Amino acid sequence: MPSPPPRDFGPSAESASPSRLRAHWLAELVRLREAHWGPLEDADAVRRTRQLDADLPARILARAALLAQREQLAPLVDAWRRSALGILAALLVLAAISGAAAALGALGDGSRPVNVLWALGALLGLHALTFLLWLASFLLKASAATGLGRLWLWATRKLARGPDGALVPQAFLNLLARAGALRWLFGGISHLLWLTALCAALAALLAVLSTASYRFIWATTLLAPDTFVAFTQAIGWLPAHLGFPMPDAAMVRASDGTQALSADAQVQWSVWLIGVLVVYGVLPRLRAGALCAAGTLRALRRLRVDPALPGFSSLRDRLEPPALSTGIDRPVDPLHEPRVRTASAAALDGRPVVLGLELPADLAWPPADVPAAVQQAGNLDTREERNRVLDALARTAATRLLIACDARQTPDRGTLSLIAELAAHAAQTRVWLIPPGGDAATRAPLWRERLLALGLSADAIVQAPAAPFAWLESGHA
């Protein structure tokens, strides 16, 4: 049988943000799963969770971590996260290609003069519009945020497969919405894509302006030349304060397409265009992206489990039960009272344990020759006894566990399930099939078949051993 699972149920409050996010994500996913398909069987998870010295939210996270691992929900979260990162990488590549294509389209092939206004609009027009829409979104509800972040989410949801897989992104959205991180995350993804496109456009602009000759002009039918002078100076004022030179007024007036300008004038227009792209394109997106990243991290640090949520509120009585004694309260045969040592949380640590499983009255239990080093857990007949021994084992696992069963009884599903649950709390487990006295019929072959199917090895199923407790003491025999 497998060894007990590690006792690390989830991240502490001081853990890194990705670990905390994943723990809360799994809790929300389990909550949605149970809301859609009904409560999960969680007796063992609740038993393990109750052993934690923690508050109710931490116990909810611990229960969810155990159930998610058992129900294979944790791999779904990891797979969706990998696919989401892959889609984001693909969108970044597309953004870079689009940005470079926009820069090349704005400049053309150099055979014709470049209209400064059209080039500026091609490079910054859509960016400026979407940036203003993002600023305006702060006047709306956070859940109404739109942009390229929504495009990324839509693409990731298309990859979700199966009913449980579809719940993964929904749990992610619910979690971020309650933490107030939804707007910031979508905004950060949108700004990252735009920043990639603008940086690619800047790189393409630098490359083609360094390797090809272009002529820049402005053209108009209605406006006066001084209008373009004022426009150029207004747009170039901020870049000029950051080190990008401003074209002089005479050169701007001469760039009407009717006069031949010197190479120095074309350089001035090139540097002005690059400065405008950097100052009004790259830097705002960089600052906005950093702001969204900080807002996302700040919101994720505020992640908390709300015990009042449907699905969580019903767990309070089960995860925070009244203090229970872990001793066996079964009435003890007075003849054996001096020899009976019941299971307790303090006594199981590092000790072997022997117990009987629904043994009838005609089989004397406990045996008289149980060594003093072996902890006796009694004969488990009632649900209360089983739960208390399981609680004790969940708190301090046994090094070796010997489970005695009546070979005359038929091994039903409930008995086998209890054996598996007990074995999960011991490093090594054996089942002792006590043979009946006289000529009574035995079902030992059926027991062996069912226990082998359960996962026990053949040498872990013993019948009429010469020294039944030697293995408990030494681990051999």
Protein Blocks (a to p, Z undefined) as FASTA:
>chain_A
ZZdddfbfbdcfkbcfklmmmmmmmmmmmmmmmmmnopadfklmmmmmmmpccdfklmmm
mmmmmmmmmnommmmmmmmmmmmmmmmmmmmmmmmmmmmmmmmmmnonolaccdfklmmm
mmmmmmmmmmmmmmmmmmpcfklpgcjklmmmmmmmmmpgcjklmmmmmmmmmmmmmnop
mmmmmmmmmmmmmmmmmmmmmmmmmmmmmmcccddddddfkbcfklmmmmmmmmmmmmmm
nopacddfklmmmmnopaccdfklmmmmmmmmmmmmmmmmmmmmmmmmmmmmmmmmmmmm
mgccdfkbghjlmmmmmmmccdddfbdfbdcdfklmmmpccddfklmgopacdddehiaf
klccddfklcfklccebjafbfklmmmmmmmmmmmccfbdcddddfkbccdfklmmmmmm
mmmmcfbdcddddddehjbdcfklmmmmmmmmnopafklpcghifblmlmmmnopZZ
